[in-house]
Amino acid sequence: MAVGSWYCVFGGKQQRRLLILFLLLAIACAGCWDRREPELLAFVLAVGFDKDRDSGDYKIVAQIFNPLAMSQQSGGEGAGGQDKRPSWVVEATGRTPFEARKNLAPMVSRELFWSYARVVLISEQLAREGIRPVMDLLERERQFRLIARPLIVEGDISKALVSEYPLEGCSGQALLRQLETGDKMRSIAPVIETRELINILSQPGRDLLIARLGVRNPKKGVLGERKLDEDEKIVATPPPIYLGGGAAFRGDKMVGWIGNREARAHHWVLGKVRRETLVVESPLDGLPVSIEVFRAQSNMKPKINGDRVTMQIKLQVKGRIQDQVTASDLVSNREALSRLELRFATLIANDIKAAVKQAQELNSDFLGFGNVIYRLQPREWEQLKSDWPQLLSQMKLDLNVEAKVTVAGLIKEPVRIK
């Protein structure tokens, strides 16, 4: 009876095939042929790419998490009782970025694991020579994550990774959190992900703008401009890095730096400004008023007449008064509020005009005007694209900024003191 039942289930040709398939699946799931034990891996927190000035080879700088530091913090001691830092920075060179990455292996006792690297630093020298080889590696290598944030470093990459950050244990984590916080609170640095960078490189009529990371060399024992005496206990040093401005590109090569103002205009034009704060002089007494932007909508439309191009930009911005030094009531006075809104709009317009001027001087379309023509008027773009760098420098700007100012909550008047 048992034999007959077995034949009924697996006796047919189709049933025997299913049995073989089940056995193969059982064998495949029984083991981990490519397993990687965590204790045998070295987790990379941040990675940087540079060019060796002597040999001209590519240089890679990796910040690796040190697990022995955790055991020391939990009450244990490191090997030999030595003080263990939370991370370790190691570098290697190679004729290509991939070879430089492979040359790190003989220097580390564990296999490098790159998927935790959320920040990619690129030196100014390498950026000016061209970032295409680095982007090719980041796109091909499966361990690199395309959500990593690229930064162009003005200064020494190694110093940025070995510097101490008061609120964080590792500089890689500090850089990532500073990028996320800065993107939410300010709009003075174009924070993008690697996948966005690769996408922009493939778009006609648009050049890259990558956030700038300035590396400082702080001197201990200095508090502002005042030197501290030996008996004083408070010692403050400036932060080791500064995030602001950006690196403008033409193709895959960097052509120059832009400041905070022009980087903010990049956000204005693309309608990506979030919680940016502008300080406007009160029209009543000239004292400063802080206005925080909570909404910005941008619309661009090209106007083409032969080889003459005019870019029409209409920007609608809404902001709220967050504080004011002046004791004057700006909200109840409609005339004063209208003049305040006009000054607010003028500041924004000046940002955009300065960015357009610098884009024309650098011959870098980091504001994406050519891409607007490509998307809205593709036939005209086919005729203009070969001469677009020259046409960009001659392009006219038709700018219209509408700004509205409100108050926060129910507070309309400034604090009254009797």
C-alpha positions in Angstrom: 0.0 0.0 0.0 2.8 2.4 0.8 4.6 1.5 -2.4 1.5 2.2 -4.4 0.9 5.5 -2.7 4.5 6.5 -3.4 4.0 5.6 -7.1 0.8 7.6 -7.2 2.6 10.7 -6.0 6.0 10.5 -7.7 5.5 7.7 -10.2 4.7 10.0 -13.2 7.2 11.8 -15.3 6.1 15.2 -14.2 6.2 14.2 -10.6 9.7 12.8 -10.8 10.9 16.2 -12.2 9.3 18.0 -9.3 11.0 15.6 -6.9 14.4 16.3 -8.5 13.7 20.1 -8.3 12.8 19.8 -4.6 16.0 17.9 -3.9 18.1 20.5 -5.8 16.5 23.4 -3.9 17.1 21.6 -0.6 20.8 21.1 -1.4 21.1 24.8 -2.5 19.5 26.1 0.7 21.4 23.9 3.0 24.7 25.8 3.0 26.0 29.4 2.5 28.5 29.0 -0.3 29.4 32.7 -0.3 28.9 33.6 3.3 30.9 36.4 4.9 31.3 36.3 8.7 31.0 39.8 10.2 34.0 39.3 12.4 36.1 38.7 9.2 35.0 41.9 7.5 36.3 45.5 7.8 33.5 48.0 7.3 34.4 51.1 5.3 32.5 54.2 6.5 33.8 56.8 4.0 35.9 56.7 0.9 38.0 59.4 -0.9 39.6 59.6 -4.3 42.6 61.7 -5.1 45.6 61.8 -7.6 49.1 61.2 -6.4 51.1 64.3 -7.2 54.4 62.4 -7.7 53.4 59.4 -9.8 50.1 60.6 -11.2 48.4 57.4 -10.1 44.9 57.3 -8.5 44.8 57.3 -4.8 42.1 55.9 -2.6 41.6 56.8 1.1 39.3 54.6 3.1 38.0 55.2 6.7 37.5 51.8 8.3 35.4 51.1 11.4 37.5 49.8 14.4 35.4 47.2 16.4 38.0 47.1 19.2 37.0 50.7 20.1 33.5 49.4 21.0 34.9 46.8 23.4 37.1 49.5 25.0 34.1 51.8 25.5 32.1 49.0 27.1 34.7 48.6 29.8 37.3 46.3 28.1 40.8 47.2 26.9 42.2 47.1 23.4 45.0 44.9 22.4 48.0 45.6 24.5 46.0 48.0 26.6 46.4 50.7 23.9 44.0 53.5 23.3 41.9 52.5 20.3 40.3 55.1 18.0 36.8 54.4 16.6 38.1 54.4 13.0 41.3 53.9 11.1 42.3 55.6 7.8 44.4 53.8 5.2 45.3 54.7 1.7 46.7 53.1 -1.5 47.5 54.0 -5.1 47.0 52.4 -8.5 46.9 53.1 -12.2 43.1 53.0 -12.1 40.6 53.6 -9.2 39.8 49.9 -9.1 43.5 48.8 -8.9 43.9 51.4 -6.1 41.0 49.8 -4.3 42.5 46.3 -4.7 45.9 47.5 -3.4 44.3 48.2 0.0 43.8 44.5 0.6 47.4 43.7 1.6 47.3 46.5 4.1 44.2 45.4 6.1 43.8 42.2 8.1 40.2 41.7 7.1 38.2 41.8 3.9 37.0 45.3 3.1 33.2 45.7 2.9 32.2 48.9 1.1 28.4 49.0 1.3 28.4 51.1 4.5 30.3 54.0 2.7 27.7 56.7 2.4 30.1 59.6 1.7 32.4 59.8 -1.4 35.1 62.5 -1.2 36.8 63.7 -4.4 39.8 65.9 -4.4 39.9 69.2 -6.3 42.9 68.1 -8.3 41.1 64.9 -9.5 37.9 66.8 -10.1 39.7 69.3 -12.4 41.2 66.4 -14.4 37.9 64.5 -14.7 35.8 62.3 -12.4 34.5 59.9 -15.1 36.9 57.1 -14.0 35.7 57.3 -10.4 32.0 57.4 -11.5 32.6 54.4 -13.7 33.9 52.4 -10.7 31.1 53.6 -8.4 28.5 52.5 -11.0 30.1 49.1 -11.8 31.2 47.9 -8.4 28.3 46.2 -6.8 29.4 46.9 -3.2 29.4 50.7 -3.7 25.9 52.1 -3.0 24.5 54.7 -5.4 22.8 56.5 -2.5 26.3 57.7 -1.3 26.7 61.4 -1.2 29.6 62.8 -3.4 31.6 65.9 -2.2 34.4 67.9 -3.8 37.1 68.6 -1.2 39.0 71.8 -1.1 42.0 70.7 1.0 43.4 67.4 2.1 41.0 64.4 2.1 43.0 62.5 4.7 42.7 65.5 7.1 39.0 65.5 6.6 38.8 61.8 7.6 41.2 61.8 10.5 39.9 65.0 12.1 38.0 64.7 15.3 34.3 65.7 15.4 33.0 66.6 18.9 29.5 65.1 18.5 30.4 62.0 16.5 32.8 59.1 16.9 33.8 58.8 13.3 34.3 61.5 10.7 32.4 59.5 8.0 29.3 59.4 10.1 29.8 63.1 11.0 30.0 64.1 7.3 26.9 62.1 6.5 24.9 63.7 9.3 26.1 67.1 8.5 25.0 66.7 4.9 21.6 65.5 5.9 21.2 68.3 8.5 22.5 71.0 6.1 20.2 69.9 3.3 17.2 70.2 5.6 18.1 73.5 7.3 20.0 75.4 4.7 20.2 75.6 0.9 23.8 76.7 0.4 25.2 73.4 -0.8 23.8 71.2 -3.6 23.5 67.8 -1.8 22.9 65.0 -4.3 23.4 61.2 -4.4 25.7 59.3 -6.7 22.8 58.0 -8.8 21.6 61.6 -9.4 25.2 62.6 -10.4 25.3 59.8 -13.0 21.9 60.8 -14.2 22.8 64.5 -14.6 26.0 63.5 -16.6 23.8 61.8 -19.1 21.3 64.7 -19.5 21.9 67.1 -22.5 22.3 70.7 -21.7 23.0 70.4 -18.0 26.3 70.4 -16.1 27.1 69.1 -12.6 27.2 71.1 -9.4 28.6 69.1 -6.5 28.7 70.4 -2.9 32.0 71.8 -1.7 33.7 70.5 1.5 36.3 72.9 2.9 39.0 71.3 5.2 40.3 73.6 7.9 43.5 73.2 9.9 42.4 74.3 13.3 44.9 75.5 15.9 44.4 74.4 19.4 44.0 76.9 22.2 42.3 79.6 20.1 38.8 80.8 20.9 37.7 83.1 18.0 40.3 85.8 17.8 41.4 85.5 21.4 44.1 83.3 22.6 43.6 81.4 25.9 45.9 81.5 28.8 47.2 78.3 30.3 45.1 78.6 33.4 41.9 78.9 31.4 39.9 75.7 31.1 37.7 76.4 28.1 39.4 75.6 24.8 37.3 75.9 21.7 38.4 75.1 18.1 36.6 75.8 14.9 35.0 72.8 13.2 37.5 70.8 11.0 35.3 71.1 7.9 32.9 73.5 6.4 30.0 72.6 4.0 29.0 75.3 1.6 29.1 76.4 -2.0 29.9 74.0 -4.7 32.1 72.9 -7.6 30.9 73.8 -11.1 31.6 71.3 -13.9 31.7 71.3 -17.7 31.3 67.7 -18.7 33.1 65.6 -16.1 35.8 68.3 -15.4 35.6 70.9 -12.6 36.0 74.4 -13.9 35.6 76.5 -10.7 34.1 77.1 -7.3 30.9 78.9 -6.6 29.9 80.5 -3.3 27.0 80.0 -0.9 24.9 82.6 -2.7 25.2 81.1 -6.1 24.6 77.6 -4.7 21.4 78.9 -3.1 20.4 80.3 -6.5 20.8 76.8 -7.9 18.1 75.7 -5.4 15.9 78.7 -6.2 15.9 78.0 -10.0 15.1 74.3 -9.4 12.5 75.0 -6.8 14.3 73.0 -4.1 14.8 75.6 -1.4 13.8 74.3 2.0 13.8 76.3 5.2 16.4 78.8 4.0 16.6 82.0 6.0 17.2 85.5 4.5 17.8 88.6 6.5 16.0 91.6 5.1 16.3 95.2 6.3 13.0 96.7 7.7 11.6 99.4 5.4 10.6 101.4 8.5 13.9 101.7 10.4 16.5 99.6 8.5 16.9 97.1 11.2 17.2 93.4 10.3 14.3 91.0 10.0 14.7 87.2 9.6 12.4 85.5 7.0 12.4 81.7 6.7 11.3 80.3 3.4 8.7 77.4 3.6 7.7 77.2 -0.1 9.3 78.0 -3.4 8.0 77.1 -6.8 9.9 77.8 -10.0 8.9 77.7 -13.7 11.4 78.2 -16.6 10.5 78.7 -20.2 12.9 79.5 -23.1 12.2 82.1 -25.7 14.3 81.5 -28.9 14.6 83.9 -31.8 17.2 82.5 -34.2 20.4 82.2 -32.2 19.3 84.6 -29.5 18.0 82.9 -26.4 16.1 84.4 -23.5 15.3 82.3 -20.4 12.1 83.3 -18.6 12.1 82.4 -15.0 9.1 82.9 -12.7 9.6 82.2 -9.1 7.0 82.2 -6.3 8.3 82.2 -2.8 6.5 82.3 0.6 8.2 83.0 3.8 7.4 83.7 7.4 8.9 86.2 9.9 10.8 84.3 12.5 12.3 87.2 14.4 12.9 90.9 14.1 15.3 93.3 15.7 13.0 96.3 14.9 10.2 97.1 17.3 8.0 98.4 14.4 4.8 96.6 13.5 5.4 95.3 9.9 2.3 93.1 9.5 -0.4 95.6 10.4 1.2 98.2 8.2 0.3 97.0 4.7 2.5 99.5 2.9 5.5 98.5 5.0 4.8 94.8 4.5 4.6 95.3 0.7 8.0 97.0 0.8 9.4 94.2 2.9 8.2 91.7 0.4 9.7 93.7 -2.4 13.1 93.7 -0.6 12.7 90.0 0.0 12.1 89.3 -3.7 15.0 91.6 -4.7 17.4 89.5 -2.5 16.3 86.3 -4.2 16.5 87.9 -7.7 20.1 89.1 -7.0 21.1 85.6 -6.0 19.8 84.2 -9.3 21.4 87.0 -11.4 24.8 86.4 -9.6 24.5 82.6 -10.3 23.7 83.2 -14.0 26.6 85.6 -14.4 29.0 83.1 -12.8 27.6 80.2 -15.0 28.3 82.3 -18.1 31.8 83.3 -16.9 32.7 79.6 -16.1 30.9 78.4 -19.2 29.2 75.8 -17.1 25.4 75.3 -17.4 25.0 74.0 -13.8 21.6 75.8 -13.7 20.3 73.5 -16.5 19.1 76.1 -18.9 20.1 74.0 -21.9 18.2 71.0 -20.6 15.1 73.1 -20.3 15.4 73.9 -24.1 16.0 70.2 -24.8 12.9 69.1 -22.9 10.5 71.9 -24.0 11.8 72.7 -27.5 13.7 69.6 -28.8 13.8 70.8 -32.4 15.4 74.1 -31.5 17.8 72.3 -29.2 19.1 70.2 -32.1 20.1 73.4 -33.9 21.6 75.1 -30.8 23.4 72.3 -29.0 26.6 72.5 -31.0 27.0 76.2 -30.2 25.4 76.1 -26.7 28.5 77.0 -24.7 28.8 80.2 -26.7 25.1 80.9 -26.7 25.0 80.4 -22.9 27.4 83.3 -22.4 25.1 85.5 -24.5 21.8 84.3 -23.0 19.4 87.0 -21.7 17.5 86.6 -18.5 13.8 87.5 -18.0 13.3 87.1 -14.2 10.1 87.6 -12.2 10.1 86.9 -8.5 7.0 87.1 -6.4 7.5 86.9 -2.7 4.9 86.8 0.1 5.6 87.2 3.8 3.5 86.0 6.7 3.9 85.6 10.4 4.5 82.5 12.5 1.3 81.4 14.4 -0.8 84.2 16.0 2.1 86.5 16.8 1.7 89.6 14.6 3.3 92.3 16.6 6.8 92.4 18.1 7.3 92.1 21.9 6.1 95.3 23.7 8.0 96.6 26.7 6.3 99.1 29.0 
